[in-house]
Amino acid sequence: MKNNDNIAQPLLANIDILLVISHKYTTDANLLLEKRKIQEWKQVFYDWFERCESKIPANFRDGIKENGDELFKELEQYGH
């Protein structure tokens, strides 16, 4: 996604799946996820959103941003 300029992106779906697994296997999530990596993924998402915001239909734009905010806030509870 670092160089992706398309409005279709799988990152938030992947983060959502990772959260489902993390909820079920909390200890593993805390051992395997690195807070530094989570912050990197978050920054990649925000950079993508900034690049592609004008391409995203207005009726979806705010929802995508809010969904990203919520997912990353939840994911930031995991890791070391």
Secondary structure in CASP SS format (residue, H / E / C, confidence):
PFRMAT SS
TARGET T0000
AUTHOR 0000-0000-0000
METHOD secondary structure of the structure
MODEL  1
M C 1.00
K C 1.00
N C 1.00
N C 1.00
D C 1.00
N C 1.00
I C 1.00
A C 1.00
Q C 1.00
P C 1.00
L H 1.00
L H 1.00
A H 1.00
N H 1.00
I H 1.00
D H 1.00
I H 1.00
L H 1.00
L H 1.00
V H 1.00
I H 1.00
S H 1.00
H H 1.00
K H 1.00
Y C 1.00
T H 1.00
T H 1.00
D H 1.00
A H 1.00
N H 1.00
L H 1.00
L H 1.00
L C 1.00
E C 1.00
K H 1.00
R H 1.00
K H 1.00
I H 1.00
Q H 1.00
E H 1.00
W H 1.00
K H 1.00
Q H 1.00
V H 1.00
F H 1.00
Y H 1.00
D H 1.00
W H 1.00
F H 1.00
E H 1.00
R H 1.00
C H 1.00
E H 1.00
S H 1.00
K H 1.00
I C 1.00
P C 1.00
A H 1.00
N H 1.00
F H 1.00
R H 1.00
D H 1.00
G H 1.00
I H 1.00
K H 1.00
E H 1.00
N H 1.00
G H 1.00
D H 1.00
E H 1.00
L H 1.00
F H 1.00
K H 1.00
E H 1.00
L H 1.00
E C 1.00
Q C 1.00
Y C 1.00
G C 1.00
H C 1.00
END
